[in-house]
Amino acid sequence: MKYITTSLLTLVTLSFSLTVGCKPANDRSQATETTWQETTRTEAATGQTARNWEAYTFEQRSQFVVSMEAELASINQSIDELAARIGRSDEKVQSLATPRLNELRNQADLLKEHIDEVKGASASTWEKVKATTHETYESLKNNFNSARQWMSDRIEP
C-alpha cells in the first residue's frame, strides 16, 4: 500500500511539474519577442553614444574611448550569444554561419585596433581617427544585425 501511495504521489508531482514547467509552443514566440525587445532596448541605450560621436572633442578622447569600449564589449557579448545559438543548431546551419561569425569577430578585432588608435591620437589626427572608428563601429553593428537576422531565419528560438 505504501508503495502505491508513493508511486501515485510521485506521478502527480511529476505531472504537475511538467504542466507548470513546460510552455506551449505559442508561448515561445512571446519569449523570443521579449528577448528581441530587450536586445533592441539595449542597442538603443548603447547606441546613444555612437550616434553622438561627432560631439566628442579631442579633450573628451578618453570618454570616447570608454564609450566605444563599452559598445565593443556589448557587441562581443552578442556575438558570443549568437555563436552559442549556432553551436546548438544543425550542421548545415553551422557550416553556413561559421564564416559569417568569423567575419564579425574579425570586424570586432578591427574596431578594437581603431579604439587603440584613438587612445594615441593627436589633436591633428583626432577627427580622422574618430571618424574611422565610428565607421568601423557602424559597419560592425550593421553586419551583426544582418547576420543575426539571417541566423534567426534559420535557427529555432
C-alpha positions, 0 to 999 in steps of 0.5 A: 500500500505504501508503495502505491501511495508513493508511486501515485504521489510521485506521478502527480508531482511529476505531472504537475511539474511538467504542466507548470514547467513546460510552455506551449509552443505559442508561448515561445514566440512571446519569449523570443519577442521579449528577448528581441525587445530587450536586445533592441532596448539595449542597442538603443541605450548603447547606441546613444553614444555612437550616434553622438560621436561627432560631439566628442572633442579631442579633450573628451578622447578618453570618454570616447574611448570608454564609450566605444569600449563599452559598445565593443564589449556589448557587441562581443557579448552578442556575438558570443550569444549568437555563436552559442545559438549556432553551436546548438543548431544543425550542421548545415546551419553551422557550416553556413554561419561559421564564416559569417561569425568569423567575419564579425569577430574579425570586424570586432578585432578591427574596431578594437585596433581603431579604439587603440588608435584613438587612445594615441591620437593627436589633436591633428589626427583626432577627427580622422581617427574618430571618424574611422572608428565610428565607421568601423563601429557602424559597419560592425553593428550593421553586419551583426544585425544582418547576420543575426537576422539571417541566423534567426531565419534559420535557427529555432528560438 
